[in-house]
C-alpha cells in the first residue's frame, strides 16, 4: 500500500502536507477509495503549529471560544490553536483567555462522555470541535450530541481533512477537503462501487491508522 502513497500540499500553506493512498478501504461508517494519512500533521510539532495558525485565522476576530474539544489525536494542534487564539491585542475576541483543551472519554458503548470533574469546562461554554478527518459527518453528529448533552454551546467545527461542508448550520473549516484528492469518493457499504466491481477491501481504517486485511 505504502508504495502508492502520494503527498498533497495545502493550497493555503505549502509546508502543511498529508499523504493519501488510493484503494478500497472501510471505515466504521462507510467505504472510501482513499486512505487519508494525517499522522505527520498530528505528531510533528512544527506542522501542527502551522495547522493551528491557519485554523486560528477562521475564528480569531469573530468567535468567542472557551473550550476546544479534541478528537482523533488532535491534542497538540488544539494546544497550539488555544495559544494562537489567545494572542493579540485587546480588540481580539479571545485575547488573554486561558482556553480549555480537552478530549472526551469513550465508554463501553462507544459514547463520548465527560466525567464530573471536567463537565464544568463544557457546561454553558462556547465550544470549538477539533477533529482529524470527517468523511461522512457521522462522528461530528455524535460529537454534537455529546456537547449538547453536557449543555455546551457549539460555536465552531474545525478539521484537518473534511468531505463534509456544514453541520448544524456551522461550516466545517478544514485545511484539506475532498477537492484536494482526485476523484475522492465515499460510499455507504451497500452502495460501494469497488464492492460492485468485486474489488476486495484492502484495509480497515480509522483516525489511528490502518490494518491490512
PASEBA-1860 file (N, C-alpha, C; in nm, 3 decimals):
! residues 213
1> XXXXXXXX> 0.082/-0.121/0.000/0.000/0.000/0.000/0.085/0.126/0.000 ~ 0.189/0.123/0.083/0.269/0.243/0.103/0.335/0.291/-0.026 ~ 0.360/0.200/-0.120/0.426/0.238/-0.244/0.337/0.326/-0.330 ~ 0.207/0.327/-0.302/0.113/0.410/-0.378/0.088/0.546/-0.313 ~ 0.153/0.570/-0.200/0.129/0.693/-0.124/0.166/0.817/-0.204 ~ 0.081/0.916/-0.197/0.104/1.044/-0.264/0.096/1.157/-0.162 ~ 0.181/1.255/-0.174/0.184/1.368/-0.082/0.108/1.485/-0.143 ~ 0.021/1.546/-0.064/-0.059/1.660/-0.110/-0.031/1.780/-0.021
9> XXXXXXXX> -0.004/1.894/-0.084/0.023/2.017/-0.012/-0.103/2.099/0.005 ~ -0.113/2.168/0.117/-0.223/2.261/0.138/-0.205/2.381/0.045 ~ -0.314/2.422/-0.018/-0.308/2.539/-0.106/-0.281/2.667/-0.026 ~ -0.320/2.668/0.100/-0.304/2.788/0.183/-0.165/2.797/0.246 ~ -0.100/2.681/0.264/0.032/2.679/0.327/0.104/2.553/0.281 ~ 0.200/2.568/0.193/0.265/2.453/0.130/0.351/2.372/0.226 ~ 0.377/2.424/0.345/0.453/2.347/0.444/0.365/2.245/0.515 ~ 0.234/2.252/0.494/0.139/2.156/0.550/0.108/2.051/0.444
17> XXXXXXXX> 0.139/1.926/0.472/0.117/1.820/0.375/0.049/1.700/0.440 ~ -0.025/1.627/0.360/-0.082/1.500/0.405/-0.054/1.394/0.299 ~ -0.055/1.268/0.339/-0.034/1.157/0.247/-0.167/1.087/0.221 ~ -0.188/1.047/0.098/-0.309/0.971/0.063/-0.270/0.847/-0.016 ~ -0.346/0.740/0.004/-0.322/0.613/-0.065/-0.451/0.571/-0.134 ~ -0.452/0.555/-0.266/-0.573/0.509/-0.335/-0.596/0.361/-0.311 ~ -0.722/0.321/-0.312/-0.754/0.180/-0.292/-0.898/0.160/-0.251 ~ -0.923/0.056/-0.174/-1.058/0.020/-0.130/-1.052/-0.005/0.021
25> XXXXXXXX> -1.111/0.087/0.098/-1.095/0.085/0.243/-1.231/0.098/0.312 ~ -1.238/0.046/0.433/-1.362/0.052/0.511/-1.338/0.128/0.640 ~ -1.428/0.222/0.669/-1.432/0.290/0.798/-1.547/0.232/0.879 ~ -1.572/0.288/0.996/-1.686/0.241/1.077/-1.819/0.270/1.009 ~ -1.822/0.371/0.921/-1.949/0.418/0.866/-1.960/0.403/0.714 ~ -1.847/0.381/0.646/-1.851/0.390/0.501/-1.735/0.314/0.437 ~ -1.740/0.307/0.305/-1.626/0.262/0.226/-1.572/0.385/0.151 ~ -1.441/0.394/0.139/-1.379/0.507/0.070/-1.273/0.456/-0.027
33> XXXXXXXX> -1.242/0.539/-0.126/-1.142/0.497/-0.226/-1.004/0.558/-0.202 ~ -0.988/0.626/-0.088/-0.856/0.676/-0.048/-0.842/0.663/0.103 ~ -0.724/0.625/0.147/-0.688/0.637/0.288/-0.612/0.768/0.305 ~ -0.662/0.852/0.393/-0.601/0.983/0.420/-0.516/0.971/0.546 ~ -0.385/0.982/0.531/-0.292/0.965/0.642/-0.253/1.103/0.696 ~ -0.298/1.132/0.818/-0.272/1.261/0.881/-0.174/1.251/0.997 ~ -0.105/1.137/1.007/-0.020/1.112/1.124/0.094/1.213/1.135 ~ 0.151/1.256/1.023/0.261/1.354/1.029/0.213/1.486/1.085
41> XXXXXXXX> 0.094/1.528/1.045/0.039/1.655/1.093/0.011/1.647/1.243 ~ -0.035/1.534/1.290/-0.072/1.520/1.431/0.048/1.499/1.523 ~ 0.162/1.453/1.467/0.275/1.417/1.553/0.394/1.511/1.540 ~ 0.404/1.588/1.434/0.517/1.679/1.416/0.477/1.819/1.463 ~ 0.548/1.869/1.563/0.502/1.991/1.628/0.507/2.112/1.535 ~ 0.602/2.117/1.444/0.610/2.233/1.355/0.489/2.238/1.260 ~ 0.454/2.123/1.203/0.339/2.120/1.114/0.209/2.140/1.191 ~ 0.202/2.083/1.311/0.082/2.102/1.395/0.061/2.250/1.425
49> XXXXXXXX> 0.170/2.322/1.450/0.158/2.465/1.477/0.111/2.541/1.353 ~ 0.161/2.503/1.236/0.118/2.568/1.111/-0.031/2.547/1.090 ~ -0.078/2.424/1.116/-0.221/2.394/1.103/-0.302/2.478/1.200 ~ -0.256/2.486/1.324/-0.327/2.565/1.426/-0.335/2.712/1.386 ~ -0.225/2.768/1.336/-0.224/2.909/1.295/-0.322/2.933/1.180 ~ -0.329/2.837/1.088/-0.421/2.851/0.974/-0.566/2.842/1.021 ~ -0.596/2.748/1.110/-0.732/2.736/1.162/-0.770/2.857/1.248 ~ -0.671/2.910/1.319/-0.696/3.026/1.406/-0.752/3.143/1.326
57> XXXXXXXX> -0.705/3.159/1.203/-0.749/3.273/1.121/-0.898/3.269/1.092 ~ -0.960/3.150/1.105/-1.104/3.137/1.080/-1.188/3.188/1.197 ~ -1.126/3.197/1.316/-1.203/3.229/1.437/-1.149/3.348/1.515 ~ -1.029/3.392/1.483/-0.956/3.490/1.565/-1.038/3.614/1.598 ~ -1.101/3.672/1.497/-1.171/3.800/1.516/-1.321/3.786/1.537 ~ -1.374/3.666/1.517/-1.520/3.656/1.507/-1.587/3.566/1.611 ~ -1.513/3.474/1.672/-1.578/3.371/1.753/-1.515/3.361/1.891 ~ -1.596/3.383/1.994/-1.550/3.365/2.132/-1.545/3.216/2.162
65> XXXXXXXX> -1.430/3.167/2.210/-1.411/3.025/2.236/-1.359/3.007/2.379 ~ -1.426/2.922/2.455/-1.383/2.891/2.591/-1.313/2.756/2.600 ~ -1.357/2.661/2.518/-1.309/2.524/2.527/-1.292/2.464/2.388 ~ -1.181/2.395/2.368/-1.158/2.320/2.245/-1.165/2.172/2.278 ~ -1.259/2.101/2.215/-1.270/1.956/2.232/-1.193/1.890/2.118 ~ -1.092/1.811/2.152/-1.004/1.749/2.053/-1.040/1.603/2.034 ~ -1.058/1.563/1.911/-1.085/1.424/1.877/-0.972/1.370/1.790 ~ -0.955/1.239/1.792/-0.871/1.168/1.695/-0.724/1.212/1.697
73> XXXXXXXX> -0.673/1.235/1.817/-0.531/1.265/1.829/-0.489/1.405/1.792 ~ -0.581/1.500/1.802/-0.550/1.639/1.762/-0.513/1.728/1.882 ~ -0.475/1.667/1.994/-0.450/1.746/2.115/-0.337/1.847/2.096 ~ -0.229/1.810/2.027/-0.119/1.903/2.008/-0.163/2.023/1.923 ~ -0.239/1.996/1.820/-0.294/2.105/1.739/-0.386/2.191/1.824 ~ -0.468/2.126/1.908/-0.559/2.200/1.995/-0.487/2.294/2.089 ~ -0.375/2.250/2.145/-0.297/2.334/2.235/-0.238/2.454/2.162 ~ -0.182/2.429/2.044/-0.129/2.540/1.963/-0.241/2.635/1.923
81> XXXXXXXX> -0.358/2.581/1.891/-0.471/2.663/1.849/-0.519/2.751/1.965 ~ -0.528/2.694/2.084/-0.568/2.772/2.201/-0.471/2.886/2.225 ~ -0.341/2.858/2.212/-0.240/2.962/2.231/-0.253/3.072/2.126 ~ -0.274/3.032/2.000/-0.286/3.130/1.892/-0.410/3.217/1.909 ~ -0.521/3.156/1.950/-0.644/3.231/1.969/-0.632/3.334/2.081 ~ -0.554/3.302/2.182/-0.544/3.390/2.300/-0.444/3.503/2.282 ~ -0.372/3.502/2.171/-0.274/3.608/2.146/-0.342/3.731/2.086 ~ -0.267/3.840/2.077/-0.317/3.959/2.009/-0.357/4.071/2.103
89> XXXXXXXX> -0.400/4.180/2.044/-0.437/4.299/2.121/-0.572/4.286/2.187 ~ -0.609/4.388/2.261/-0.732/4.383/2.340/-0.858/4.377/2.256 ~ -0.847/4.413/2.127/-0.967/4.411/2.041/-0.998/4.271/1.991 ~ -0.907/4.176/2.009/-0.930/4.042/1.959/-1.026/3.967/2.050 ~ -1.108/3.881/1.989/-1.217/3.815/2.059/-1.171/3.732/2.178 ~ -1.057/3.661/2.164/-1.013/3.569/2.268/-0.883/3.611/2.335 ~ -0.844/3.736/2.315/-0.716/3.784/2.366/-0.707/3.767/2.518 ~ -0.597/3.704/2.562/-0.572/3.688/2.704/-0.648/3.576/2.772
97> XXXXXXXX> -0.732/3.505/2.699/-0.809/3.397/2.759/-0.722/3.277/2.792 ~ -0.760/3.204/2.895/-0.699/3.075/2.927/-0.795/2.968/2.876 ~ -0.778/2.927/2.751/-0.873/2.839/2.683/-0.850/2.695/2.724 ~ -0.959/2.624/2.755/-0.952/2.484/2.793/-0.933/2.396/2.669 ~ -0.851/2.291/2.683/-0.831/2.193/2.577/-0.854/2.055/2.638 ~ -0.948/1.979/2.582/-0.988/1.854/2.646/-1.027/1.751/2.540 ~ -1.013/1.623/2.577/-1.055/1.512/2.492/-1.160/1.431/2.567 ~ -1.272/1.398/2.503/-1.374/1.318/2.573/-1.329/1.174/2.590
105> XXXXXXXX> -1.386/1.108/2.689/-1.363/0.966/2.712/-1.466/0.887/2.632 ~ -1.430/0.766/2.591/-1.523/0.677/2.524/-1.566/0.570/2.623 ~ -1.697/0.553/2.645/-1.742/0.449/2.736/-1.756/0.315/2.663 ~ -1.804/0.214/2.732/-1.813/0.080/2.674/-1.911/0.072/2.557 ~ -2.001/0.168/2.548/-2.097/0.173/2.437/-2.050/0.264/2.324 ~ -1.921/0.303/2.329/-1.861/0.390/2.229/-1.924/0.530/2.226 ~ -1.978/0.569/2.342/-2.033/0.703/2.356/-1.928/0.796/2.415 ~ -1.931/0.922/2.374/-1.840/1.021/2.428/-1.895/1.074/2.560
113> XXXXXXXX> -1.810/1.073/2.662/-1.855/1.122/2.793/-1.749/1.211/2.856 ~ -1.794/1.295/2.949/-1.705/1.375/3.032/-1.737/1.344/3.178 ~ -1.635/1.323/3.258/-1.655/1.294/3.399/-1.698/1.419/3.474 ~ -1.745/1.399/3.596/-1.799/1.510/3.676/-1.700/1.624/3.693 ~ -1.571/1.591/3.707/-1.470/1.694/3.733/-1.437/1.779/3.611 ~ -1.475/1.734/3.489/-1.446/1.812/3.369/-1.570/1.872/3.304 ~ -1.688/1.832/3.351/-1.811/1.882/3.288/-1.823/2.034/3.297 ~ -1.761/2.092/3.399/-1.771/2.238/3.419/-1.706/2.316/3.306
121> XXXXXXXX> -1.611/2.256/3.233/-1.549/2.331/3.123/-1.623/2.310/2.991 ~ -1.735/2.237/2.997/-1.825/2.223/2.882/-1.955/2.298/2.908 ~ -2.007/2.286/3.029/-2.137/2.343/3.062/-2.140/2.494/3.037 ~ -2.233/2.536/2.948/-2.257/2.678/2.918/-2.132/2.748/2.862 ~ -2.040/2.670/2.804/-1.919/2.726/2.746/-1.928/2.726/2.593 ~ -1.861/2.822/2.531/-1.851/2.824/2.385/-1.744/2.723/2.343 ~ -1.787/2.622/2.267/-1.703/2.507/2.236/-1.667/2.503/2.088 ~ -1.537/2.482/2.062/-1.490/2.455/1.927/-1.455/2.307/1.918
129> XXXXXXXX> -1.512/2.238/1.821/-1.484/2.096/1.800/-1.371/2.083/1.698 ~ -1.265/2.013/1.737/-1.148/1.994/1.651/-1.129/1.845/1.626 ~ -1.120/1.807/1.499/-1.104/1.666/1.466/-1.005/1.648/1.352 ~ -0.960/1.524/1.333/-0.864/1.496/1.227/-0.933/1.490/1.091 ~ -1.034/1.404/1.079/-1.099/1.389/0.948/-1.247/1.363/0.964 ~ -1.321/1.403/0.862/-1.466/1.382/0.858/-1.503/1.343/0.716 ~ -1.530/1.216/0.694/-1.566/1.171/0.559/-1.716/1.173/0.538 ~ -1.793/1.132/0.639/-1.939/1.128/0.624/-2.011/1.226/0.716
137> XXXXXXXX> -1.944/1.274/0.820/-2.007/1.365/0.915/-2.069/1.295/1.034 ~ -2.066/1.160/1.038/-2.130/1.088/1.148/-2.060/1.111/1.281 ~ -1.926/1.118/1.279/-1.854/1.146/1.403/-1.885/1.285/1.454 ~ -1.899/1.380/1.362/-1.937/1.516/1.401/-2.075/1.514/1.467 ~ -2.170/1.444/1.406/-2.306/1.437/1.461/-2.304/1.380/1.602 ~ -2.225/1.274/1.623/-2.215/1.212/1.755/-2.151/1.307/1.856 ~ -2.054/1.383/1.809/-1.986/1.479/1.896/-2.079/1.594/1.934 ~ -2.158/1.640/1.839/-2.253/1.748/1.865/-2.355/1.704/1.970
145> XXXXXXXX> -2.402/1.580/1.958/-2.496/1.527/2.058/-2.434/1.528/2.198 ~ -2.306/1.492/2.204/-2.235/1.491/2.332/-2.224/1.632/2.390 ~ -2.185/1.727/2.306/-2.170/1.866/2.351/-2.303/1.921/2.400 ~ -2.410/1.894/2.327/-2.542/1.942/2.366/-2.589/1.875/2.495 ~ -2.557/1.746/2.512/-2.596/1.674/2.633/-2.536/1.739/2.757 ~ -2.411/1.784/2.745/-2.344/1.848/2.858/-2.362/2.000/2.859 ~ -2.460/2.047/2.781/-2.501/2.189/2.778/-2.390/2.282/2.731 ~ -2.306/2.233/2.643/-2.208/2.319/2.579/-2.271/2.392/2.462
153> XXXXXXXX> -2.210/2.502/2.419/-2.259/2.581/2.306/-2.159/2.564/2.191 ~ -2.197/2.488/2.091/-2.108/2.464/1.977/-2.099/2.590/1.891 ~ -1.978/2.646/1.880/-1.962/2.771/1.803/-1.873/2.751/1.680 ~ -1.810/2.634/1.667/-1.724/2.612/1.551/-1.684/2.466/1.537 ~ -1.656/2.426/1.413/-1.609/2.291/1.382/-1.488/2.304/1.291 ~ -1.378/2.245/1.332/-1.255/2.252/1.254/-1.200/2.112/1.232 ~ -1.135/2.091/1.118/-1.079/1.960/1.085/-0.955/1.977/1.000 ~ -0.870/1.876/1.004/-0.756/1.876/0.911/-0.807/1.842/0.771
161> XXXXXXXX> -0.887/1.733/0.761/-0.949/1.695/0.634/-1.097/1.674/0.655 ~ -1.177/1.726/0.562/-1.321/1.704/0.572/-1.385/1.700/0.433 ~ -1.470/1.600/0.415/-1.554/1.592/0.296/-1.694/1.643/0.329 ~ -1.712/1.691/0.451/-1.839/1.745/0.497/-1.827/1.897/0.505 ~ -1.923/1.966/0.451/-1.915/2.111/0.441/-1.977/2.184/0.560 ~ -2.087/2.130/0.612/-2.164/2.204/0.712/-2.237/2.109/0.804 ~ -2.243/2.142/0.931/-2.320/2.066/1.029/-2.385/2.166/1.124 ~ -2.514/2.150/1.149/-2.588/2.238/1.240/-2.573/2.386/1.199
169> XXXXXXXX> -2.574/2.409/1.068/-2.561/2.543/1.011/-2.426/2.608/1.041 ~ -2.330/2.528/1.085/-2.194/2.577/1.107/-2.104/2.521/0.998 ~ -2.019/2.604/0.937/-1.925/2.550/0.838/-1.821/2.464/0.904 ~ -1.775/2.359/0.835/-1.663/2.279/0.881/-1.538/2.339/0.816 ~ -1.460/2.411/0.895/-1.339/2.474/0.844/-1.226/2.371/0.841 ~ -1.182/2.335/0.721/-1.083/2.229/0.705/-0.962/2.279/0.627 ~ -0.846/2.222/0.660/-0.723/2.252/0.586/-0.729/2.189/0.448 ~ -0.776/2.064/0.442/-0.792/1.991/0.317/-0.938/1.947/0.303
177> XXXXXXXX> -0.987/1.941/0.179/-1.120/1.888/0.150/-1.107/1.779/0.044 ~ -1.220/1.717/0.011/-1.218/1.612/-0.092/-1.173/1.665/-0.227 ~ -1.186/1.796/-0.248/-1.144/1.854/-0.376/-0.992/1.851/-0.394 ~ -0.920/1.833/-0.284/-0.774/1.823/-0.292/-0.728/1.684/-0.334 ~ -0.821/1.587/-0.335/-0.788/1.448/-0.369/-0.864/1.410/-0.496 ~ -0.791/1.375/-0.599/-0.853/1.346/-0.728/-0.956/1.233/-0.717 ~ -1.080/1.264/-0.751/-1.187/1.165/-0.759/-1.215/1.096/-0.625 ~ -1.197/1.168/-0.515/-1.226/1.111/-0.383/-1.374/1.077/-0.374
185> XXXXXXXX> -1.404/0.956/-0.324/-1.542/0.913/-0.311/-1.563/0.839/-0.180 ~ -1.681/0.856/-0.123/-1.720/0.780/-0.005/-1.856/0.717/-0.032 ~ -1.875/0.594/0.014/-1.997/0.518/-0.016/-2.054/0.456/0.110 ~ -2.186/0.439/0.112/-2.245/0.350/0.210/-2.200/0.209/0.174 ~ -2.176/0.124/0.273/-2.122/-0.010/0.244/-2.200/-0.087/0.138 ~ -2.331/-0.076/0.136/-2.412/-0.149/0.039/-2.417/-0.086/-0.098 ~ -2.354/0.032/-0.113/-2.359/0.104/-0.241/-2.219/0.130/-0.297 ~ -2.121/0.057/-0.249/-1.982/0.083/-0.286/-1.950/0.035/-0.428
193> XXXXXXXX> -1.894/0.123/-0.508/-1.857/0.089/-0.646/-1.751/-0.020/-0.650 ~ -1.655/-0.013/-0.560/-1.548/-0.114/-0.558/-1.602/-0.251/-0.524 ~ -1.698/-0.256/-0.430/-1.759/-0.384/-0.395/-1.836/-0.440/-0.515 ~ -1.909/-0.354/-0.584/-1.986/-0.396/-0.702/-1.895/-0.454/-0.809 ~ -1.775/-0.398/-0.821/-1.679/-0.446/-0.921/-1.601/-0.568/-0.873 ~ -1.629/-0.612/-0.750/-1.563/-0.730/-0.698/-1.424/-0.706/-0.644 ~ -1.390/-0.580/-0.619/-1.258/-0.548/-0.565/-1.259/-0.567/-0.413 ~ -1.166/-0.646/-0.363/-1.162/-0.677/-0.221/-1.116/-0.556/-0.139
201> XXXXXXXX> -1.167/-0.551/-0.016/-1.120/-0.449/0.077/-0.973/-0.473/0.108 ~ -0.897/-0.364/0.116/-0.754/-0.375/0.144/-0.721/-0.353/0.291 ~ -0.799/-0.269/0.359/-0.767/-0.238/0.497/-0.887/-0.178/0.568 ~ -0.889/-0.194/0.699/-0.983/-0.124/0.786/-0.912/0.001/0.836 ~ -0.975/0.116/0.823/-0.907/0.241/0.859/-0.987/0.319/0.962 ~ -0.914/0.394/1.044/-0.976/0.490/1.135/-0.875/0.602/1.159 ~ -0.901/0.687/1.257/-0.816/0.803/1.279/-0.676/0.765/1.329 ~ -0.660/0.641/1.378/-0.530/0.597/1.429/-0.442/0.537/1.320
209> XXXXX> -0.504/0.494/1.209/-0.425/0.435/1.102/-0.503/0.327/1.028 ~ -0.432/0.225/0.981/-0.499/0.120/0.904/-0.448/-0.017/0.946 ~ -0.534/-0.116/0.926/-0.497/-0.256/0.947/-0.531/-0.331/0.820 ~ -0.428/-0.388/0.757/-0.449/-0.459/0.631/-0.535/-0.584/0.653 ~ -0.615/-0.615/0.555/-0.699/-0.735/0.560/-0.630/-0.849/0.485
END
